[in-house]
Amino acid sequence: MSSSTFEEYLSKVISKVKSKEAHGMIKKELSHHMVELSQSFQKRGLSKEDADEKALQEMGNPFTIGKNLNHLHKPKMDWLLIILFVILIGISFLPLVGGVSIPNFSFLGRQVVWIILAILVLVGFLFFDYRKLKNLWMYFYGGGIILFFIAHLAGIEVNGAKRWVSFGGMTIDVTAISLFLFFIAWAGIFAKMNAFKGWKKQGMLFFLFWTPVLLYIMLPQFMFTIIYFLCVVTMYVFSHVHKKLAIKVAMGNLLIGISFISAMLLNSRNSNFFDRLMAFANPDTDPNGAGYIYILVKDILLQAGWFGKGLYNDLKLPEAHTDFVFPFLVYSLGWAFGIILCILLFVFILRISLNAFKTKDLFGRLLAIGGAALFIIPTCWNILMGVGMAPTMVVPLPFISYGGSMLLVYSAILGLILNVYRRKDIVDPTIVS
């Protein structure tokens, strides 16, 4: 019996599998299994033709197998994450309809537009093959660097940082988009990390890693420095790098990089960061200056009670719709709502983190792990900052704080994570157990 009979058998199997993306993987797995069966029968003394026929008999009815594989390899949708996304997006309207001292209706209209765009972005990143991004890492990295130059040359300076660019009547935070581009780039790099052998390639990795760190610090945008650093390090930990290479790269980057960062932090442009650290450590020493916000937040949270003061209140809190949205919501709707919100965010992040390990594709896993880090860091920092337990930074609460650029970035990240989960039973495994 010739291999064409095996092909005929496989054709009957995949005729029952609707997902075309899974056809290649199924053919590969079944072919390997049938060849092994045939060889085992040949070792028992059967001719090749008889062994092939016996192997097909052992495999069973191809149409039944196809139906079973169709159920196993069909794309999956994580509806819990989608439901949580809708809930969090709904909560984002609460600060805009309450007593925040901003032009509410204008902000509400803009928020609706941004949410529509965010949904389109999420759907776009959900329904294409994420694996096509893996070999494009250099273009994503280059795009992130180009955005820094655009911000430097044509950026709008706000609070001492040129991070905004006006485009077609919309103001875009280009540093937020650069963070997303670097995230995809490093997932691609780490997916083929073991190919970076030799001091030249390792030196290039050092340059690629620290350049965005220095650019974020010079901007200055220190929170993005922290998010980028921890996101890349987290992906590196789970990148399945050979042990010796991992130690060499980690130690080299750590020793040389710390000296660069120390020098940059001493730059006078980052004095504002140190002022915030001092104010956080001793807010009572400057109650009318940098320490004012910490004292104000503590007073607000003490007054909130379990069920709050209502959305329409006279609270005077700077950036209540963005960076300090959490204390505003607690003051308005109470600690009961604040605890529920924390639980929702915890479940959202936990679900993403657990999903990361359900795929056997390394690139997909790195995207999910890095994406989880990009949610965890700002979420934890924003909430801790909102209760006076972390220094004040420009850091939005994902999906809840007002702001279109970060909303689009978070939606794109979530789209990629859902994409990885959707294809977890379709893609060929690239992680060796």
C-alpha positions as CSV (number, residue, x, y, z in Angstrom):
1,M,0.0,0.0,0.0
2,S,1.5,3.3,-1.1
3,S,1.8,6.6,0.7
4,S,-1.0,7.9,-1.6
5,T,-3.4,5.7,0.5
6,F,-2.2,7.5,3.6
7,E,-2.9,10.8,1.8
8,E,-6.4,9.6,0.9
9,Y,-7.0,8.7,4.5
10,L,-5.8,12.1,5.7
11,S,-7.9,13.9,3.2
12,K,-11.0,12.1,4.6
13,V,-10.0,13.1,8.1
14,I,-9.4,16.8,7.4
15,S,-12.6,17.0,5.3
16,K,-14.4,17.0,8.7
17,V,-12.1,19.7,10.2
18,K,-13.5,23.2,9.6
19,S,-10.4,25.1,10.7
20,K,-8.1,25.2,7.7
21,E,-5.3,26.5,9.9
22,A,-5.3,23.2,11.8
23,H,-5.1,21.0,8.7
24,G,-1.3,21.1,8.4
25,M,-0.7,20.3,12.1
26,I,-3.3,17.4,12.0
27,K,-1.7,15.9,8.8
28,K,1.7,16.1,10.4
29,E,0.7,14.4,13.6
30,L,-1.4,11.7,12.0
31,S,1.2,11.0,9.3
32,H,3.9,10.5,11.9
33,H,1.6,8.2,14.0
34,M,0.7,6.1,10.9
35,V,4.3,5.7,9.8
36,E,5.3,4.6,13.4
37,L,2.4,2.0,13.4
38,S,3.4,0.7,9.9
39,Q,7.1,0.4,11.0
40,S,6.1,-1.5,14.1
41,F,4.0,-4.0,12.1
42,Q,6.9,-4.4,9.6
43,K,9.2,-5.3,12.4
44,R,6.8,-8.1,13.3
45,G,7.3,-9.6,9.9
46,L,4.5,-8.0,7.8
47,S,5.2,-6.7,4.3
48,K,5.0,-2.9,3.8
49,E,1.7,-3.0,2.1
50,D,0.1,-5.3,4.8
51,A,1.7,-3.1,7.5
52,D,0.3,0.1,6.0
53,E,-3.2,-1.5,5.7
54,K,-2.9,-2.7,9.3
55,A,-1.9,0.7,10.4
56,L,-5.0,2.3,8.8
57,Q,-7.2,-0.3,10.5
58,E,-5.6,0.6,13.8
59,M,-6.3,4.3,13.2
60,G,-10.0,3.7,12.8
61,N,-12.7,5.4,10.8
62,P,-11.3,8.6,9.2
63,F,-14.6,10.5,9.3
64,T,-15.1,9.7,13.0
65,I,-11.5,10.9,13.8
66,G,-12.1,14.0,11.7
67,K,-15.2,14.9,13.7
68,N,-13.4,14.4,17.0
69,L,-10.4,16.5,15.8
70,N,-12.8,19.2,14.5
71,H,-14.1,19.6,18.1
72,L,-10.6,19.6,19.5
73,H,-9.0,22.0,17.1
74,K,-11.7,24.6,16.5
75,P,-10.8,28.2,17.5
76,K,-11.7,29.1,21.1
77,M,-13.0,32.4,22.4
78,D,-12.4,33.5,26.0
79,W,-15.8,35.0,26.7
80,L,-14.9,35.8,30.3
81,L,-12.2,38.2,29.2
82,I,-14.5,39.8,26.7
83,I,-17.3,40.2,29.4
84,L,-14.7,41.8,31.8
85,F,-13.5,44.1,29.0
86,V,-17.1,45.3,28.4
87,I,-17.7,45.8,32.2
88,L,-14.4,47.8,32.6
89,I,-15.2,49.9,29.6
90,G,-18.7,50.7,31.1
91,I,-17.1,51.8,34.4
92,S,-14.9,54.3,32.4
93,F,-18.0,56.4,31.9
94,L,-18.7,56.9,35.6
95,P,-16.1,59.6,36.3
96,L,-17.3,61.5,33.2
97,V,-20.9,61.7,34.3
98,G,-20.1,62.5,37.9
99,G,-19.0,65.7,39.6
100,V,-15.5,65.9,38.0
101,S,-14.7,69.5,37.1
102,I,-14.3,69.0,33.3
103,P,-16.6,69.6,30.3
104,N,-18.4,66.3,30.8
105,F,-20.5,66.0,27.6
106,S,-17.4,66.8,25.4
107,F,-15.5,64.1,27.2
108,L,-18.4,61.6,27.0
109,G,-18.6,62.1,23.2
110,R,-14.9,61.6,22.8
111,Q,-14.9,58.6,25.0
112,V,-17.6,57.0,22.8
113,V,-15.5,57.6,19.7
114,W,-12.4,56.1,21.4
115,I,-14.3,53.1,22.6
116,I,-15.6,52.4,19.1
117,L,-12.1,52.7,17.7
118,A,-10.8,50.4,20.5
119,I,-13.3,47.7,19.7
120,L,-12.3,47.9,16.0
121,V,-8.7,47.6,17.0
122,L,-9.4,44.6,19.4
123,V,-11.3,42.8,16.6
124,G,-8.6,43.5,14.1
125,F,-5.9,42.0,16.3
126,L,-8.1,39.1,17.2
127,F,-8.9,37.7,13.8
128,F,-5.5,37.6,12.0
129,D,-2.7,35.1,12.4
130,Y,-0.5,36.6,15.1
131,R,2.4,34.3,14.0
132,K,3.0,36.6,11.0
133,L,4.3,39.3,13.4
134,K,7.2,37.1,14.7
135,N,9.7,37.8,11.9
136,L,8.8,41.5,11.7
137,W,10.3,42.4,15.1
138,M,12.9,44.7,13.5
139,Y,10.2,46.8,11.9
140,F,8.2,47.1,15.1
141,Y,11.4,48.1,17.0
142,G,12.4,50.6,14.3
143,G,8.8,52.0,14.4
144,G,9.1,52.5,18.1
145,I,12.4,54.5,17.7
146,I,10.9,56.6,14.9
147,L,8.0,57.6,17.1
148,F,10.5,59.0,19.6
149,F,12.0,61.3,16.9
150,I,8.5,62.3,15.8
151,A,7.7,63.3,19.4
152,H,11.0,65.2,19.7
153,L,10.5,67.1,16.4
154,A,6.8,67.6,16.3
155,G,5.5,66.7,19.8
156,I,3.3,68.8,22.0
157,E,5.0,69.4,25.3
158,V,2.8,68.7,28.4
159,N,4.1,68.8,31.9
160,G,7.7,68.9,30.6
161,A,7.4,65.9,28.3
162,K,7.0,65.8,24.5
163,R,4.8,62.7,24.2
164,W,1.8,64.0,22.3
165,V,1.4,64.5,18.5
166,S,-1.6,66.1,16.9
167,F,-2.8,64.2,13.8
168,G,-6.0,64.8,11.9
169,G,-7.6,66.7,14.7
170,M,-6.7,63.9,17.2
171,T,-4.0,64.1,19.8
172,I,-2.1,60.8,20.0
173,D,0.3,59.7,22.8
174,V,3.1,58.4,20.6
175,T,5.1,57.1,23.6
176,A,2.2,54.8,24.5
177,I,2.2,53.4,20.9
178,S,6.0,53.0,21.0
179,L,5.6,50.8,24.1
180,F,3.2,48.6,22.2
181,L,5.6,48.3,19.3
182,F,8.6,47.4,21.6
183,F,6.5,44.8,23.3
184,I,5.8,43.0,20.0
185,A,9.4,43.4,18.9
186,W,10.8,41.8,22.0
187,A,8.4,38.9,21.8
188,G,9.8,38.2,18.3
189,I,13.4,38.6,19.5
190,F,12.9,36.2,22.5
191,A,11.1,33.7,20.3
192,K,14.4,33.2,18.5
193,M,16.7,34.2,21.3
194,N,19.0,31.1,21.1
195,A,20.1,32.3,17.7
196,F,21.8,35.3,19.2
197,K,25.2,33.7,19.8
198,G,28.6,35.5,19.8
199,W,29.6,38.8,21.4
200,K,28.4,40.9,18.5
201,K,24.9,39.7,18.6
202,Q,24.8,39.8,22.3
203,G,26.1,43.4,22.2
204,M,23.3,44.2,19.8
205,L,20.8,42.8,22.3
206,F,22.3,45.1,25.0
207,F,21.9,48.1,22.7
208,L,18.3,47.2,21.7
209,F,17.3,46.7,25.3
210,W,18.7,49.8,26.8
211,T,18.1,52.3,24.1
212,P,14.3,52.7,24.8
213,V,15.0,52.8,28.5
214,L,17.3,55.8,28.0
215,L,14.9,57.5,25.6
216,Y,12.0,57.2,28.0
217,I,14.1,58.6,30.8
218,M,15.3,61.6,28.6
219,L,11.7,62.3,27.5
220,P,11.2,62.3,30.6
221,Q,8.6,59.5,31.0
222,F,9.8,57.5,34.0
223,M,6.6,55.4,34.4
224,F,7.0,54.0,30.8
225,T,10.6,53.2,31.7
226,I,9.4,51.0,34.5
227,I,6.7,49.4,32.5
228,Y,9.0,48.7,29.5
229,F,11.8,47.4,31.7
230,L,9.6,45.0,33.7
231,C,7.7,43.8,30.6
232,V,10.8,42.9,28.7
233,V,12.4,41.2,31.8
234,T,9.3,39.2,32.4
235,M,9.3,37.9,28.8
236,Y,13.0,37.1,29.0
237,V,12.4,35.0,32.1
238,F,9.9,32.8,30.1
239,S,11.8,32.8,26.8
240,H,13.4,29.3,27.1
241,V,16.9,30.7,26.6
242,H,19.8,28.3,27.0
243,K,21.1,28.5,30.5
244,K,24.6,29.8,29.7
245,L,23.4,32.4,27.2
246,A,20.7,33.5,29.7
247,I,23.3,34.1,32.5
248,K,25.7,35.9,30.2
249,V,23.1,38.2,28.7
250,A,21.4,38.9,32.1
251,M,24.7,39.7,34.0
252,G,26.1,41.8,31.1
253,N,22.9,43.9,30.8
254,L,22.6,44.3,34.6
255,L,26.1,45.4,35.4
256,I,26.6,47.8,32.5
257,G,23.0,49.0,32.4
258,I,22.8,50.0,36.0
259,S,25.6,52.5,35.5
260,F,23.8,54.1,32.5
261,I,20.5,54.3,34.4
262,S,22.2,55.8,37.5
263,A,23.8,58.5,35.4
264,M,20.6,59.3,33.6
265,L,18.6,59.5,36.8
266,L,21.0,62.1,38.2
267,N,20.1,64.2,35.2
268,S,18.5,67.5,36.2
269,R,15.5,66.8,34.0
270,N,14.5,63.9,36.3
271,S,14.5,66.1,39.5
272,N,10.7,66.1,39.4
273,F,10.8,62.3,39.9
274,F,13.0,62.7,43.0
275,D,10.7,65.4,44.3
276,R,7.8,63.0,44.0
277,L,9.8,60.3,45.8
278,M,10.6,62.7,48.7
279,A,7.0,63.9,48.8
280,F,5.8,60.3,49.0
281,A,8.3,59.5,51.8
282,N,7.5,62.6,53.8
283,P,4.2,64.3,52.6
284,D,3.8,66.3,55.7
285,T,7.1,68.2,55.1
286,D,5.5,70.0,52.0
287,P,1.7,70.0,52.5
288,N,1.2,72.8,50.1
289,G,3.5,71.4,47.4
290,A,4.3,67.9,46.1
291,G,3.0,66.3,49.3
292,Y,-0.4,67.9,48.9
293,I,-1.9,65.1,46.8
294,Y,-0.9,62.3,49.3
295,I,-2.6,64.1,52.1
296,L,-5.7,64.9,49.9
297,V,-6.0,61.2,48.8
298,K,-5.9,59.9,52.4
299,D,-8.6,62.4,53.5
300,I,-10.8,61.4,50.5
301,L,-10.5,57.7,51.3
302,L,-11.2,58.2,55.0
303,Q,-14.5,60.1,54.1
304,A,-15.6,57.6,51.4
305,G,-17.4,55.0,53.7
306,W,-18.8,51.7,52.3
307,F,-21.2,53.2,49.8
308,G,-19.7,56.6,49.0
309,K,-21.0,60.1,48.5
310,G,-22.6,59.6,45.1
311,L,-21.3,60.4,41.6
312,Y,-22.5,64.0,41.8
313,N,-20.4,65.5,44.6
314,D,-18.2,68.5,45.2
315,L,-14.9,66.5,45.3
316,K,-11.9,68.6,44.1
317,L,-9.3,66.0,43.0
318,P,-6.8,66.7,40.2
319,E,-6.9,64.2,37.3
320,A,-9.9,62.4,38.9
321,H,-10.9,61.0,35.4
322,T,-7.4,59.7,34.6
323,D,-4.5,59.0,37.0
324,F,-6.6,59.4,40.2
325,V,-9.8,57.7,38.9
326,F,-9.6,55.0,41.6
327,P,-9.9,57.3,44.6
328,F,-12.6,59.2,42.8
329,L,-14.7,56.0,42.3
330,V,-14.1,55.0,45.9
331,Y,-15.2,58.4,47.2
332,S,-18.2,58.5,44.9
333,L,-19.4,54.9,45.1
334,G,-17.7,53.6,48.3
335,W,-15.2,51.0,49.4
336,A,-17.7,48.3,48.5
337,F,-17.4,49.3,44.8
338,G,-13.6,49.8,45.1
339,I,-13.2,46.2,46.4
340,I,-15.4,44.8,43.6
341,L,-13.4,46.8,41.0
342,C,-10.1,45.4,42.4
343,I,-11.6,41.9,42.2
344,L,-12.7,42.4,38.6
345,L,-9.2,43.7,37.7
346,F,-7.6,40.8,39.6
347,V,-9.7,38.2,37.8
348,F,-9.0,39.9,34.4
349,I,-5.2,39.8,35.0
350,L,-5.2,36.3,36.4
351,R,-7.2,35.0,33.5
352,I,-4.7,36.5,31.0
353,S,-1.7,35.1,33.0
354,L,-3.2,31.6,33.1
355,N,-4.1,31.7,29.4
356,A,-0.5,32.4,28.6
357,F,0.5,28.9,29.5
358,K,-2.3,27.2,27.6
359,T,-0.5,27.6,24.3
360,K,2.5,25.6,23.2
361,D,3.7,28.2,20.7
362,L,6.6,30.2,22.2
363,F,5.9,33.4,20.4
364,G,2.2,33.3,21.4
365,R,3.1,32.6,25.0
366,L,5.6,35.5,25.1
367,L,2.9,37.8,23.7
368,A,0.5,36.7,26.4
369,I,3.0,37.0,29.2
370,G,4.3,40.4,28.0
371,G,0.7,41.5,27.6
372,A,-0.1,40.4,31.1
373,A,2.8,42.4,32.4
374,L,1.6,45.5,30.5
375,F,-1.7,45.2,32.4
376,I,-0.3,44.2,35.8
377,I,2.2,47.0,36.3
378,P,0.0,50.0,35.6
379,T,-3.0,48.5,37.3
380,C,-1.1,47.8,40.5
381,W,0.8,51.1,40.4
382,N,-2.4,53.2,39.7
383,I,-4.4,51.5,42.6
384,L,-1.5,51.8,45.0
385,M,-0.9,55.4,44.0
386,G,-4.7,56.0,44.4
387,V,-4.5,54.9,48.0
388,G,-1.3,56.8,48.8
389,M,1.0,53.7,48.8
390,A,3.1,54.6,45.7
391,P,4.6,57.8,44.3
392,T,2.5,59.8,41.9
393,M,3.1,59.1,38.2
394,V,1.3,59.6,35.0
395,V,-0.1,56.1,34.8
396,P,-3.7,55.3,33.8
397,L,-5.9,52.5,35.1
398,P,-6.4,50.1,32.1
399,F,-9.7,50.6,30.3
400,I,-11.1,52.8,33.0
401,S,-9.0,56.0,33.0
402,Y,-10.0,58.5,30.3
403,G,-7.5,58.7,27.4
404,G,-7.8,57.4,23.8
405,S,-4.2,56.4,23.1
406,M,-3.8,54.1,26.0
407,L,-7.2,52.7,25.5
408,L,-6.3,51.7,21.9
409,V,-3.0,50.2,23.1
410,Y,-4.6,48.1,25.8
411,S,-7.3,47.0,23.3
412,A,-4.6,45.9,20.8
413,I,-2.8,44.0,23.6
414,L,-6.0,42.3,24.6
415,G,-6.8,41.5,21.0
416,L,-3.4,39.8,20.6
417,I,-3.9,37.8,23.9
418,L,-7.4,36.7,22.8
419,N,-5.8,35.8,19.4
420,V,-3.2,33.6,21.1
421,Y,-5.9,31.8,23.1
422,R,-8.1,31.4,20.1
423,R,-5.4,29.6,18.2
424,K,-3.9,27.6,21.1
425,D,-5.3,24.3,19.7
426,I,-4.5,25.1,16.1
427,V,-0.9,26.2,15.9
428,D,2.1,23.9,15.7
429,P,3.9,23.6,19.1
430,T,7.2,25.3,19.3
431,I,7.9,24.8,23.0
432,V,9.8,21.5,23.8
433,S,8.4,19.9,27.0
